[in-house]
Amino acid sequence: MTDLAPSKAEQVHARLKEEIELGELAPGASLSELWLVERTGASRTPVREALRRLAAEGLVDLVPRQGARVSRVSARSVRDLFEFRTLLEPAAVRQATEAAGADPGLHREFAAMRDAFAGTLDQAPSTARSRSFYELADRFDWAVIRAARNEHLRRTIAELRPHTARLRNLSHLDPQRVEVSVGEHLAVCDALLAGDADGAAAALVEHLQRSVETIFRNLAGSPWEDLDLLG
């Protein structure tokens, strides 16, 4: 039995979601149905379905009598996202620490990622190194999500991932930030591998605090017009 091919609505949704995350569709950009029909080759019905799904995920705003737009980025939205992540993700990394302590295979997986993080420091600073690091950091985050035992916690953190990726891409990949961020990830990994759930949670909170500071600093110099960093 073969898997069903994605529907037109799923294809449009996946394409637009990726372009919003990458910043290719800027905050506030208009998403007219006619333009999307011409651009994607889909009919109006799957386009509307994709837009409704993106709106439910918080990536698109459906404005009465104006149509759909890529959701704006504001100081409030950034703060709210990281405040929520700070509530949820330390709990997840605590559960992942416990899971790694009980599962040698999972412990080896995290140990391999720890070595990969350390190897990043041997590379010369560059945009390519930044992208490689953030891909590794993304794999680490997903490994923590999968290792968390609470289904609702896993689902909620996963739903926040597109918003986190979007902010990172909008604020540019910062080669200087990588040096510090690698150290932060190593601190989380070392505590996790040592079975220190409290230490892993504390290290993750510090990482999130420094990350949001970097995002605000970099967004302040971004070219996007539909950013409200004073609110």
Summary of the structure (lengths in Angstrom):
residues: 231
radius of gyration: 19.1
end to end distance: 52.4
largest distance: 56.5
contacts: 711
relative contact order: 0.14
helix: 71%
strand: 6%
